[in-house]
Amino acid sequence: MITLLYFARLREAFGMASERIVLSADTRTLEGVRTMLAARGGAWAHELTAGRAFRAAVNQSIASGDTPIKDGDEVAFFPPVTGG
Amino acid sequence: MAVRVQAEDFDVSAEIATLRKDNPRIGAIASFIGVVRDLNEGDSVAEMTLEHYPGMTEKSVEEIIMQARGSWQVMDALVIHRIGTLKPLDQIVLVVVTSAHRGDAFAACEFIMDFLKTRAPFWKKEQTGKGARWVDARAADDAAAERWQKQGE
């Protein structure tokens, strides 16, 4: 199981702030998780495609597509930040 | 070094007094205060709501302060960022840096603010006359953060 968190525009588009999912055996990277989520279609496919502006963090550090994912990780997807 | 995320307003004088208390080695204190404007992208803003990623926010700002400490002589640093609903004129963010000399204090304060804008997981949603909208990240903020990397090369 991994914990998924969504923030700001993505939280609203997906209609949820968090969920827990079981990793499929062949999902070992952040790109794998993104592909899994985008395959749900609808807002998931729309928001999590390469052309959209989104960022991701693994265990609260900014991550890239090749960042490894393992059981127990906290993975977050969110828009580019706009604080300050 | 302290990082605080809070809904409440902050008192700049009181925060600075606490940060410099009983430290006669401090010769310079630089501070930055970000406040809510009533105009963005040509539309009037009635109020905005700030959300963040608890845990990652504190961690990322602490990392930014550590980076500043690696580049300049910094005695102490404080970052306060507000969340929740804010109105024009409200204070949003405070960065204070203490140092022996002004050059280090100014530079570290600006560096922390530039990186906070592009790295710390905060998001603003504005309430305008045209309805509510998420604020888009600005390319200008990315450029401001990148310029520090160029200086370091």
gemmi code that builds the backbone of each chain (N, CA, C; Angstrom):
import gemmi

chains = {
    "A": [
        ("MET", (0.834, -1.199, 0.000), (0.000, 0.000, 0.000), (0.870, 1.251, 0.000)),
        ("ILE", (0.441, 2.252, -0.780), (1.059, 3.572, -0.669), (-0.053, 4.581, -0.383)),
        ("THR", (0.330, 5.708, 0.211), (-0.622, 6.780, 0.466), (-0.466, 7.827, -0.619)),
        ("LEU", (-1.575, 8.218, -1.226), (-1.563, 9.260, -2.252), (-2.235, 10.503, -1.691)),
        ("LEU", (-1.610, 11.655, -1.927), (-2.173, 12.933, -1.479), (-2.321, 13.861, -2.680)),
        ("TYR", (-3.409, 14.609, -2.711), (-3.649, 15.569, -3.802), (-3.917, 16.941, -3.201)),
        ("PHE", (-3.363, 17.973, -3.830), (-3.530, 19.320, -3.294), (-4.069, 20.294, -4.339)),
        ("ALA", (-4.717, 21.346, -3.805), (-5.157, 22.506, -4.594), (-6.018, 22.076, -5.795)),
        ("ARG", (-5.656, 22.528, -7.017), (-6.496, 22.252, -8.195), (-6.694, 20.750, -8.397)),
        ("LEU", (-5.649, 19.957, -8.126), (-5.775, 18.514, -8.357), (-6.736, 17.870, -7.357)),
        ("ARG", (-6.719, 18.325, -6.105), (-7.636, 17.795, -5.092), (-9.078, 18.043, -5.538)),
        ("GLU", (-9.334, 19.247, -6.057), (-10.693, 19.570, -6.509), (-11.080, 18.764, -7.750)),
        ("ALA", (-10.140, 18.635, -8.688), (-10.440, 17.913, -9.931), (-10.716, 16.431, -9.661)),
        ("PHE", (-9.991, 15.841, -8.693), (-10.149, 14.409, -8.407), (-11.260, 14.139, -7.385)),
        ("GLY", (-11.716, 15.215, -6.703), (-12.778, 15.053, -5.707), (-12.332, 14.311, -4.468)),
        ("MET", (-11.032, 14.320, -4.183), (-10.535, 13.693, -2.946), (-9.168, 14.273, -2.575)),
        ("ALA", (-8.879, 14.246, -1.268), (-7.598, 14.785, -0.780), (-6.554, 13.691, -0.618)),
        ("SER", (-7.024, 12.455, -0.402), (-6.061, 11.359, -0.207), (-6.729, 10.011, -0.443)),
        ("GLU", (-5.916, 9.007, -0.673), (-6.405, 7.634, -0.796), (-5.226, 6.699, -0.569)),
        ("ARG", (-5.540, 5.439, -0.325), (-4.480, 4.438, -0.204), (-4.714, 3.412, -1.303)),
        ("ILE", (-3.653, 3.072, -2.023), (-3.802, 2.091, -3.100), (-2.734, 1.005, -2.977)),
        ("VAL", (-3.044, -0.120, -3.558), (-2.082, -1.225, -3.608), (-1.284, -1.061, -4.897)),
        ("LEU", (0.033, -1.124, -4.770), (0.890, -1.010, -5.949), (0.824, -2.304, -6.763)),
        ("SER", (0.663, -2.161, -8.067), (0.737, -3.366, -8.895), (2.197, -3.806, -8.923)),
        ("ALA", (2.416, -5.092, -9.192), (3.763, -5.677, -9.092), (4.776, -4.959, -9.986)),
        ("ASP", (4.301, -4.424, -11.121), (5.246, -3.809, -12.056), (5.373, -2.290, -11.870)),
        ("THR", (4.771, -1.744, -10.804), (4.888, -0.305, -10.558), (6.018, -0.048, -9.570)),
        ("ARG", (7.114, 0.483, -10.095), (8.293, 0.666, -9.234), (8.793, 2.111, -9.202)),
        ("THR", (8.202, 2.963, -10.037), (8.653, 4.364, -10.091), (7.463, 5.317, -10.007)),
        ("LEU", (7.790, 6.584, -9.802), (6.749, 7.619, -9.776), (6.010, 7.654, -11.118)),
        ("GLU", (6.755, 7.498, -12.223), (6.121, 7.477, -13.538), (5.110, 6.331, -13.614)),
        ("GLY", (5.424, 5.217, -12.994), (4.502, 4.082, -12.954), (3.217, 4.421, -12.219)),
        ("VAL", (3.340, 5.134, -11.107), (2.156, 5.547, -10.338), (1.319, 6.521, -11.161)),
        ("ARG", (1.997, 7.475, -11.823), (1.277, 8.432, -12.664), (0.497, 7.709, -13.761)),
        ("THR", (1.136, 6.737, -14.409), (0.484, 5.981, -15.479), (-0.753, 5.248, -14.957)),
        ("MET", (-0.595, 4.643, -13.758), (-1.703, 3.915, -13.121), (-2.907, 4.836, -12.893)),
        ("LEU", (-2.618, 6.045, -12.380), (-3.689, 6.997, -12.068), (-4.314, 7.563, -13.341)),
        ("ALA", (-3.482, 7.900, -14.324), (-3.989, 8.474, -15.574), (-4.898, 7.479, -16.298)),
        ("ALA", (-4.647, 6.182, -16.083), (-5.450, 5.138, -16.735), (-6.887, 5.110, -16.227)),
        ("ARG", (-7.151, 5.830, -15.121), (-8.530, 5.907, -14.624), (-9.408, 6.750, -15.561)),
        ("GLY", (-8.774, 7.534, -16.435), (-9.532, 8.355, -17.382), (-10.068, 9.625, -16.737)),
        ("GLY", (-10.941, 10.332, -17.451), (-11.579, 11.545, -16.934), (-10.559, 12.575, -16.457)),
        ("ALA", (-10.836, 13.164, -15.273), (-9.963, 14.203, -14.721), (-8.548, 13.665, -14.488)),
        ("TRP", (-8.444, 12.379, -14.143), (-7.130, 11.771, -13.874), (-6.260, 11.809, -15.128)),
        ("ALA", (-6.850, 11.392, -16.236), (-6.098, 11.390, -17.501), (-5.795, 12.824, -17.920)),
        ("HIS", (-6.773, 13.715, -17.721), (-6.622, 15.107, -18.142), (-5.523, 15.816, -17.360)),
        ("GLU", (-5.518, 15.671, -16.040), (-4.584, 16.424, -15.190), (-3.175, 15.831, -15.156)),
        ("LEU", (-3.093, 14.500, -15.287), (-1.784, 13.855, -15.107), (-1.123, 13.444, -16.424)),
        ("THR", (-1.319, 14.288, -17.461), (-0.609, 14.036, -18.715), (0.602, 14.961, -18.784)),
        ("ALA", (1.518, 14.622, -19.664), (2.793, 15.343, -19.750), (2.624, 16.841, -19.994)),
        ("GLY", (1.592, 17.226, -20.750), (1.427, 18.630, -21.101), (0.913, 19.507, -19.962)),
        ("ARG", (0.336, 18.910, -18.920), (-0.230, 19.681, -17.819), (0.850, 20.037, -16.801)),
        ("ALA", (0.649, 21.189, -16.162), (1.624, 21.611, -15.153), (1.285, 20.954, -13.823)),
        ("PHE", (2.034, 19.916, -13.463), (1.873, 19.340, -12.128), (3.239, 18.923, -11.603)),
        ("ARG", (3.333, 18.804, -10.299), (4.560, 18.384, -9.639), (4.226, 17.179, -8.778)),
        ("ALA", (5.266, 16.476, -8.320), (5.031, 15.344, -7.429), (6.127, 15.297, -6.380)),
        ("ALA", (5.764, 14.747, -5.228), (6.742, 14.564, -4.157), (6.620, 13.137, -3.647)),
        ("VAL", (7.748, 12.541, -3.292), (7.752, 11.219, -2.671), (8.338, 11.383, -1.275)),
        ("ASN", (7.567, 10.973, -0.277), (7.967, 11.134, 1.125), (8.404, 12.577, 1.415)),
        ("GLN", (7.621, 13.507, 0.867), (7.752, 14.941, 1.146), (9.002, 15.590, 0.560)),
        ("SER", (9.601, 14.947, -0.465), (10.669, 15.598, -1.219), (10.270, 15.609, -2.691)),
        ("ILE", (10.545, 16.731, -3.381), (10.215, 16.837, -4.804), (10.852, 15.668, -5.551)),
        ("ALA", (10.051, 15.041, -6.422), (10.516, 13.822, -7.087), (10.340, 13.949, -8.596)),
        ("SER", (11.028, 13.072, -9.328), (10.871, 13.043, -10.785), (10.381, 11.660, -11.198)),
        ("GLY", (10.091, 11.498, -12.481), (9.486, 10.271, -12.991), (10.241, 9.009, -12.612)),
        ("ASP", (11.561, 9.085, -12.558), (12.340, 7.873, -12.277), (12.569, 7.629, -10.781)),
        ("THR", (11.977, 8.463, -9.921), (12.109, 8.246, -8.472), (11.474, 6.906, -8.097)),
        ("PRO", (12.203, 6.028, -7.395), (11.657, 4.715, -7.034), (10.511, 4.837, -6.018)),
        ("ILE", (9.528, 3.971, -6.158), (8.396, 3.925, -5.233), (8.371, 2.540, -4.594)),
        ("LYS", (8.206, 2.530, -3.268), (8.100, 1.243, -2.572), (6.914, 1.263, -1.613)),
        ("ASP", (6.545, 0.102, -1.151), (5.422, -0.039, -0.231), (5.602, 0.896, 0.970)),
        ("GLY", (4.536, 1.565, 1.377), (4.602, 2.450, 2.542), (4.932, 3.893, 2.219)),
        ("ASP", (5.283, 4.185, 0.959), (5.641, 5.557, 0.588), (4.424, 6.488, 0.610)),
        ("GLU", (4.723, 7.788, 0.811), (3.704, 8.827, 0.690), (4.005, 9.585, -0.603)),
        ("VAL", (3.051, 9.536, -1.538), (3.253, 10.153, -2.846), (2.216, 11.260, -3.018)),
        ("ALA", (2.688, 12.453, -3.350), (1.770, 13.594, -3.495), (1.843, 14.176, -4.895)),
        ("PHE", (0.688, 14.541, -5.435), (0.617, 15.241, -6.727), (-0.023, 16.595, -6.487)),
        ("PHE", (0.550, 17.643, -7.102), (0.021, 18.990, -6.893), (0.442, 19.917, -8.029)),
        ("PRO", (-0.233, 21.076, -8.140), (0.153, 22.054, -9.176), (1.448, 22.765, -8.751)),
        ("PRO", (2.100, 23.469, -9.683), (3.252, 24.295, -9.301), (2.868, 25.209, -8.133)),
        ("VAL", (3.805, 25.422, -7.217), (3.466, 26.124, -5.973), (3.313, 27.633, -6.192)),
        ("THR", (2.473, 28.261, -5.355), (2.199, 29.700, -5.510), (2.136, 30.408, -4.159)),
        ("GLY", (3.048, 30.059, -3.253), (3.039, 30.708, -1.929), (3.754, 32.042, -1.941)),
        ("GLY", (3.980, 32.559, -0.741), (4.750, 33.786, -0.552), (3.942, 35.047, -0.758)),
    ],
    "B": [
        ("MET", (16.876, 28.816, 14.281), (16.123, 28.694, 13.027), (14.719, 28.203, 13.343)),
        ("ALA", (13.716, 28.885, 12.808), (12.343, 28.459, 13.063), (11.480, 28.653, 11.814)),
        ("VAL", (10.606, 27.703, 11.599), (9.644, 27.773, 10.496), (8.264, 27.556, 11.094)),
        ("ARG", (7.377, 28.502, 10.873), (6.026, 28.363, 11.417), (4.985, 28.577, 10.335)),
        ("VAL", (3.998, 27.697, 10.304), (2.852, 27.842, 9.404), (1.650, 28.038, 10.307)),
        ("GLN", (0.934, 29.147, 10.134), (-0.138, 29.454, 11.076), (-1.246, 30.270, 10.421)),
        ("ALA", (-2.447, 30.166, 10.968), (-3.573, 30.959, 10.475), (-3.515, 32.376, 11.050)),
        ("GLU", (-2.963, 32.520, 12.258), (-2.955, 33.800, 12.950), (-1.990, 34.786, 12.286)),
        ("ASP", (-2.277, 36.070, 12.491), (-1.387, 37.131, 12.045), (-0.118, 37.102, 12.909)),
        ("PHE", (0.914, 37.830, 12.463), (2.159, 37.900, 13.253), (2.532, 39.358, 13.512)),
        ("ASP", (3.262, 39.568, 14.605), (3.726, 40.898, 15.010), (5.211, 40.977, 14.681)),
        ("VAL", (5.539, 41.732, 13.632), (6.923, 41.779, 13.135), (7.893, 42.225, 14.229)),
        ("SER", (7.553, 43.287, 14.959), (8.444, 43.806, 16.000), (8.713, 42.750, 17.074)),
        ("ALA", (7.656, 42.073, 17.494), (7.807, 41.065, 18.546), (8.658, 39.894, 18.053)),
        ("GLU", (8.469, 39.504, 16.780), (9.233, 38.382, 16.235), (10.723, 38.729, 16.138)),
        ("ILE", (11.007, 39.954, 15.688), (12.405, 40.377, 15.567), (13.040, 40.494, 16.956)),
        ("ALA", (12.292, 41.028, 17.896), (12.817, 41.171, 19.266), (13.204, 39.812, 19.839)),
        ("THR", (12.373, 38.802, 19.581), (12.658, 37.450, 20.080), (13.892, 36.876, 19.399)),
        ("LEU", (13.992, 37.108, 18.080), (15.092, 36.512, 17.310), (16.456, 37.095, 17.715)),
        ("ARG", (16.500, 38.393, 18.062), (17.796, 39.039, 18.357), (18.098, 39.122, 19.841)),
        ("LYS", (17.182, 38.645, 20.659), (17.289, 38.786, 22.120), (18.644, 38.317, 22.658)),
        ("ASP", (19.264, 39.203, 23.415), (20.519, 38.880, 24.122), (21.633, 38.400, 23.203)),
        ("ASN", (21.637, 38.823, 21.938), (22.737, 38.420, 21.059), (23.466, 39.652, 20.519)),
        ("PRO", (24.503, 40.110, 21.239), (25.213, 41.331, 20.827), (26.129, 41.135, 19.620)),
        ("ARG", (26.221, 39.926, 19.099), (27.043, 39.697, 17.896), (26.282, 40.036, 16.621)),
        ("ILE", (24.959, 40.204, 16.735), (24.162, 40.567, 15.562), (24.393, 42.042, 15.227)),
        ("GLY", (24.764, 42.284, 13.952), (24.960, 43.664, 13.516), (23.951, 44.075, 12.460)),
        ("ALA", (23.223, 43.093, 11.924), (22.284, 43.387, 10.837), (21.086, 42.450, 10.900)),
        ("ILE", (19.924, 43.024, 10.668), (18.689, 42.229, 10.611), (17.958, 42.631, 9.337)),
        ("ALA", (17.750, 41.674, 8.436), (16.987, 41.950, 7.222), (15.660, 41.220, 7.319)),
        ("SER", (14.590, 41.902, 6.912), (13.285, 41.235, 6.953), (12.512, 41.509, 5.673)),
        ("PHE", (11.652, 40.571, 5.325), (10.744, 40.741, 4.189), (9.347, 40.389, 4.663)),
        ("ILE", (8.386, 41.221, 4.295), (6.987, 40.942, 4.629), (6.188, 40.949, 3.336)),
        ("GLY", (5.527, 39.842, 3.037), (4.645, 39.771, 1.879), (3.227, 40.057, 2.340)),
        ("VAL", (2.498, 40.878, 1.567), (1.121, 41.221, 1.941), (0.165, 40.983, 0.766)),
        ("VAL", (-1.108, 40.853, 1.085), (-2.123, 40.575, 0.059), (-2.496, 41.868, -0.670)),
        ("ARG", (-2.430, 41.812, -2.013), (-2.866, 42.952, -2.827), (-4.325, 42.763, -3.211)),
        ("ASP", (-4.951, 43.869, -3.635), (-6.368, 43.761, -4.028), (-6.514, 43.589, -5.542)),
        ("LEU", (-5.367, 43.371, -6.224), (-5.419, 43.247, -7.682), (-4.439, 42.169, -8.133)),
        ("ASN", (-4.872, 41.280, -9.011), (-3.963, 40.290, -9.597), (-4.431, 39.962, -11.005)),
        ("GLU", (-3.501, 39.987, -11.965), (-3.829, 39.667, -13.357), (-4.984, 40.543, -13.847)),
        ("GLY", (-5.035, 41.792, -13.378), (-6.047, 42.726, -13.851), (-7.410, 42.619, -13.194)),
        ("ASP", (-7.587, 41.661, -12.281), (-8.891, 41.511, -11.623), (-8.785, 41.881, -10.141)),
        ("SER", (-9.855, 42.463, -9.616), (-9.836, 42.801, -8.195), (-10.020, 41.526, -7.370)),
        ("VAL", (-9.243, 41.435, -6.308), (-9.264, 40.250, -5.445), (-9.925, 40.619, -4.126)),
        ("ALA", (-11.017, 39.922, -3.789), (-11.749, 40.198, -2.558), (-11.100, 39.495, -1.380)),
        ("GLU", (-10.677, 38.251, -1.600), (-9.962, 37.496, -0.569), (-9.267, 36.308, -1.219)),
        ("MET", (-8.353, 35.693, -0.483), (-7.691, 34.498, -1.002), (-7.574, 33.462, 0.110)),
        ("THR", (-7.513, 32.201, -0.326), (-7.351, 31.118, 0.632), (-6.056, 30.395, 0.317)),
        ("LEU", (-5.242, 30.202, 1.345), (-3.956, 29.531, 1.166), (-4.000, 28.147, 1.785)),
        ("GLU", (-3.611, 27.146, 0.992), (-3.468, 25.810, 1.570), (-2.026, 25.352, 1.406)),
        ("HIS", (-1.635, 24.332, 2.167), (-0.256, 23.852, 2.087), (-0.213, 22.354, 2.345)),
        ("TYR", (0.985, 21.811, 2.248), (1.202, 20.379, 2.438), (1.904, 20.217, 3.787)),
        ("PRO", (1.136, 19.978, 4.856), (1.726, 19.903, 6.192), (2.865, 18.869, 6.226)),
        ("GLY", (3.935, 19.225, 6.850), (5.084, 18.314, 6.900), (6.091, 18.671, 5.834)),
        ("MET", (5.680, 18.584, 4.576), (6.603, 18.929, 3.498), (6.922, 20.427, 3.514)),
        ("THR", (5.941, 21.245, 3.877), (6.168, 22.690, 3.912), (7.327, 23.013, 4.850)),
        ("GLU", (7.224, 22.537, 6.082), (8.249, 22.831, 7.089), (9.601, 22.283, 6.637)),
        ("LYS", (9.584, 21.056, 6.121), (10.825, 20.410, 5.681), (11.492, 21.199, 4.545)),
        ("SER", (10.691, 21.630, 3.570), (11.277, 22.320, 2.418), (11.811, 23.697, 2.802)),
        ("VAL", (11.107, 24.408, 3.695), (11.600, 25.738, 4.104), (12.860, 25.587, 4.958)),
        ("GLU", (12.899, 24.556, 5.811), (14.115, 24.313, 6.600), (15.301, 24.031, 5.676)),
        ("GLU", (15.061, 23.280, 4.610), (16.142, 22.994, 3.650), (16.625, 24.272, 2.961)),
        ("ILE", (15.679, 25.169, 2.637), (16.043, 26.442, 1.993), (16.910, 27.279, 2.943)),
        ("ILE", (16.530, 27.299, 4.227), (17.319, 28.059, 5.206), (18.717, 27.450, 5.353)),
        ("MET", (18.791, 26.122, 5.363), (20.101, 25.455, 5.458), (20.977, 25.827, 4.257)),
        ("GLN", (20.366, 25.888, 3.075), (21.111, 26.298, 1.873), (21.635, 27.717, 2.024)),
        ("ALA", (20.806, 28.616, 2.554), (21.223, 30.011, 2.760), (22.390, 30.064, 3.737)),
        ("ARG", (22.328, 29.240, 4.778), (23.407, 29.188, 5.770), (24.715, 28.710, 5.149)),
        ("GLY", (24.581, 27.886, 4.107), (25.771, 27.388, 3.430), (26.438, 28.453, 2.554)),
        ("SER", (25.684, 29.462, 2.155), (26.210, 30.479, 1.242), (26.575, 31.791, 1.928)),
        ("TRP", (25.904, 32.113, 3.038), (26.146, 33.390, 3.711), (26.300, 33.167, 5.203)),
        ("GLN", (26.892, 34.153, 5.856), (27.057, 34.081, 7.307), (25.729, 34.498, 7.948)),
        ("VAL", (24.967, 33.498, 8.357), (23.641, 33.732, 8.934), (23.662, 33.289, 10.389)),
        ("MET", (23.253, 34.162, 11.291), (23.197, 33.754, 12.702), (21.910, 33.014, 12.998)),
        ("ASP", (20.817, 33.585, 12.543), (19.535, 32.925, 12.777), (18.563, 33.350, 11.683)),
        ("ALA", (17.529, 32.556, 11.500), (16.527, 32.890, 10.489), (15.156, 32.433, 10.973)),
        ("LEU", (14.153, 33.206, 10.596), (12.774, 32.885, 10.961), (11.894, 33.033, 9.727)),
        ("VAL", (11.051, 32.037, 9.482), (10.060, 32.142, 8.402), (8.682, 31.843, 8.993)),
        ("ILE", (7.745, 32.770, 8.794), (6.353, 32.531, 9.187), (5.506, 32.669, 7.929)),
        ("HIS", (4.677, 31.675, 7.644), (3.783, 31.741, 6.487), (2.370, 31.469, 6.967)),
        ("ARG", (1.451, 32.347, 6.589), (0.066, 32.147, 7.020), (-0.702, 31.273, 6.027)),
        ("ILE", (-1.725, 30.595, 6.544), (-2.629, 29.792, 5.723), (-4.066, 30.186, 6.062)),
        ("GLY", (-5.003, 29.668, 5.287), (-6.402, 29.996, 5.530), (-6.834, 31.174, 4.686)),
        ("THR", (-7.892, 31.839, 5.096), (-8.461, 32.931, 4.307), (-7.850, 34.278, 4.706)),
        ("LEU", (-7.333, 34.989, 3.698), (-6.701, 36.288, 3.925), (-7.336, 37.325, 3.001)),
        ("LYS", (-7.314, 38.576, 3.453), (-7.904, 39.673, 2.687), (-6.821, 40.679, 2.300)),
        ("PRO", (-7.107, 41.534, 1.274), (-6.149, 42.581, 0.919), (-5.728, 43.353, 2.175)),
        ("LEU", (-4.454, 43.733, 2.207), (-3.795, 44.419, 3.335), (-3.247, 43.434, 4.376)),
        ("ASP", (-3.743, 42.196, 4.402), (-3.249, 41.223, 5.387), (-1.798, 40.845, 5.095)),
        ("GLN", (-1.057, 40.546, 6.150), (0.299, 40.016, 6.006), (0.192, 38.524, 5.660)),
        ("ILE", (1.032, 38.056, 4.709), (1.028, 36.625, 4.354), (2.263, 35.928, 4.884)),
        ("VAL", (3.430, 36.547, 4.640), (4.679, 35.837, 4.918), (5.702, 36.782, 5.535)),
        ("LEU", (6.508, 36.231, 6.437), (7.596, 36.989, 7.060), (8.882, 36.177, 6.972)),
        ("VAL", (9.948, 36.815, 6.500), (11.283, 36.204, 6.534), (12.188, 37.175, 7.277)),
        ("VAL", (12.864, 36.703, 8.307), (13.823, 37.540, 9.042), (15.147, 36.793, 9.110)),
        ("VAL", (16.231, 37.504, 8.804), (17.568, 36.914, 8.880), (18.449, 37.824, 9.737)),
        ("THR", (19.158, 37.251, 10.686), (20.117, 38.023, 11.475), (21.522, 37.597, 11.093)),
        ("SER", (22.430, 38.578, 11.091), (23.801, 38.323, 10.696), (24.707, 39.364, 11.343)),
        ("ALA", (26.009, 39.193, 11.171), (26.935, 40.209, 11.682), (26.894, 41.435, 10.788)),
        ("HIS", (26.721, 41.213, 9.487), (26.797, 42.311, 8.519), (25.613, 42.321, 7.555)),
        ("ARG", (25.322, 43.508, 7.008), (24.111, 43.672, 6.197), (24.144, 42.890, 4.887)),
        ("GLY", (25.317, 42.776, 4.263), (25.389, 42.090, 2.970), (24.852, 40.668, 3.062)),
        ("ASP", (25.303, 39.947, 4.071), (24.843, 38.565, 4.270), (23.357, 38.531, 4.618)),
        ("ALA", (22.920, 39.466, 5.457), (21.512, 39.478, 5.878), (20.584, 39.751, 4.695)),
        ("PHE", (20.920, 40.769, 3.896), (20.098, 41.091, 2.718), (20.039, 39.906, 1.742)),
        ("ALA", (21.201, 39.378, 1.400), (21.265, 38.320, 0.389), (20.534, 37.061, 0.850)),
        ("ALA", (20.779, 36.659, 2.089), (20.145, 35.430, 2.590), (18.629, 35.590, 2.660)),
        ("CYS", (18.169, 36.775, 3.049), (16.728, 37.025, 3.152), (16.070, 36.930, 1.771)),
        ("GLU", (16.706, 37.543, 0.772), (16.145, 37.508, -0.582), (16.187, 36.091, -1.157)),
        ("PHE", (17.285, 35.383, -0.906), (17.429, 34.000, -1.371), (16.322, 33.114, -0.779)),
        ("ILE", (16.106, 33.225, 0.530), (15.081, 32.402, 1.197), (13.708, 32.698, 0.591)),
        ("MET", (13.410, 33.972, 0.369), (12.101, 34.340, -0.179), (11.936, 33.820, -1.617)),
        ("ASP", (12.976, 33.989, -2.438), (12.892, 33.518, -3.827), (12.657, 32.013, -3.895)),
        ("PHE", (13.332, 31.264, -3.036), (13.169, 29.811, -3.076), (11.870, 29.368, -2.436)),
        ("LEU", (11.418, 30.110, -1.437), (10.127, 29.796, -0.828), (9.024, 29.887, -1.895)),
        ("LYS", (9.119, 30.897, -2.763), (8.082, 31.091, -3.792), (8.025, 29.961, -4.809)),
        ("THR", (9.165, 29.296, -5.025), (9.191, 28.262, -6.066), (9.285, 26.835, -5.518)),
        ("ARG", (9.610, 26.661, -4.234), (9.811, 25.316, -3.687), (8.842, 24.905, -2.579)),
        ("ALA", (8.390, 25.889, -1.792), (7.560, 25.521, -0.638), (6.123, 25.238, -1.106)),
        ("PRO", (5.557, 24.104, -0.677), (4.230, 23.704, -1.184), (3.062, 24.462, -0.559)),
        ("PHE", (2.875, 25.682, -1.078), (1.704, 26.503, -0.735), (0.953, 26.778, -2.037)),
        ("TRP", (-0.368, 26.905, -1.935), (-1.172, 27.249, -3.105), (-2.218, 28.287, -2.718)),
        ("LYS", (-2.395, 29.265, -3.623), (-3.356, 30.350, -3.381), (-4.573, 30.201, -4.282)),
        ("LYS", (-5.725, 30.376, -3.691), (-6.954, 30.443, -4.479), (-7.587, 31.807, -4.232)),
        ("GLU", (-7.814, 32.547, -5.328), (-8.346, 33.904, -5.196), (-9.848, 33.931, -5.430)),
        ("GLN", (-10.487, 34.840, -4.689), (-11.907, 35.111, -4.910), (-11.981, 36.463, -5.625)),
        ("THR", (-12.385, 36.450, -6.904), (-12.465, 37.704, -7.666), (-13.907, 37.936, -8.106)),
        ("GLY", (-14.126, 39.076, -8.746), (-15.455, 39.376, -9.263), (-15.918, 38.351, -10.290)),
        ("LYS", (-14.957, 37.654, -10.918), (-15.278, 36.640, -11.929), (-15.400, 35.236, -11.328)),
        ("GLY", (-15.346, 35.144, -10.001), (-15.435, 33.844, -9.336), (-14.111, 33.443, -8.715)),
        ("ALA", (-14.049, 32.200, -8.216), (-12.837, 31.713, -7.554), (-11.894, 31.096, -8.586)),
        ("ARG", (-10.586, 31.292, -8.396), (-9.620, 30.696, -9.319), (-8.307, 30.412, -8.576)),
        ("TRP", (-7.649, 29.325, -8.974), (-6.325, 29.014, -8.436), (-5.316, 29.921, -9.124)),
        ("VAL", (-4.401, 30.451, -8.338), (-3.360, 31.320, -8.899), (-2.350, 30.445, -9.636)),
        ("ASP", (-1.964, 30.887, -10.851), (-0.965, 30.154, -11.628), (0.434, 30.521, -11.161)),
        ("ALA", (1.322, 29.537, -11.186), (2.717, 29.811, -10.861), (3.274, 30.768, -11.905)),
        ("ARG", (4.092, 31.722, -11.461), (4.635, 32.714, -12.373), (6.027, 32.332, -12.844)),
        ("ALA", (6.240, 32.482, -14.143), (7.564, 32.219, -14.710), (8.598, 33.149, -14.086)),
        ("ALA", (8.152, 34.366, -13.718), (9.074, 35.344, -13.119), (9.646, 34.835, -11.794)),
        ("ASP", (8.855, 34.073, -11.059), (9.339, 33.529, -9.790), (10.401, 32.454, -10.018)),
        ("ASP", (10.184, 31.622, -11.046), (11.183, 30.602, -11.382), (12.494, 31.271, -11.765)),
        ("ALA", (12.378, 32.355, -12.559), (13.577, 33.071, -13.009), (14.319, 33.671, -11.814)),
        ("ALA", (13.560, 34.188, -10.829), (14.182, 34.792, -9.642), (14.968, 33.742, -8.858)),
        ("ALA", (14.430, 32.543, -8.766), (15.124, 31.475, -8.038), (16.337, 30.974, -8.818)),
        ("GLU", (16.178, 30.891, -10.151), (17.276, 30.362, -10.975), (18.500, 31.266, -10.985)),
        ("ARG", (18.249, 32.569, -10.832), (19.359, 33.516, -10.902), (20.383, 33.240, -9.802)),
        ("TRP", (19.965, 32.685, -8.673), (20.915, 32.347, -7.599), (21.821, 31.205, -8.032)),
        ("GLN", (21.265, 30.278, -8.805), (22.086, 29.161, -9.269), (23.154, 29.656, -10.244)),
        ("LYS", (22.763, 30.609, -11.103), (23.729, 31.165, -12.054), (24.866, 31.860, -11.320)),
        ("GLN", (24.497, 32.616, -10.245), (25.531, 33.321, -9.469), (26.505, 32.335, -8.832)),
        ("GLY", (25.990, 31.155, -8.500), (26.829, 30.161, -7.816), (27.750, 29.408, -8.755)),
        ("GLU", (27.532, 29.532, -10.070), (28.323, 28.747, -11.026), (29.732, 29.291, -11.177)),
    ],
}
model = gemmi.Model(1)
for chain_id, residues in chains.items():
    chain = gemmi.Chain(chain_id)
    for i, (resn, *xyz) in enumerate(residues, 1):
        res = gemmi.Residue()
        res.name, res.seqid = resn, gemmi.SeqId(i, " ")
        for name, pos in zip(("N", "CA", "C"), xyz):
            atom = gemmi.Atom()
            atom.name, atom.element = name, gemmi.Element(name[0])
            atom.pos, atom.b_iso = gemmi.Position(*pos), 0.0
            res.add_atom(atom)
        chain.add_residue(res)
    model.add_chain(chain)
structure = gemmi.Structure()
structure.add_model(model)
structure.setup_entities()
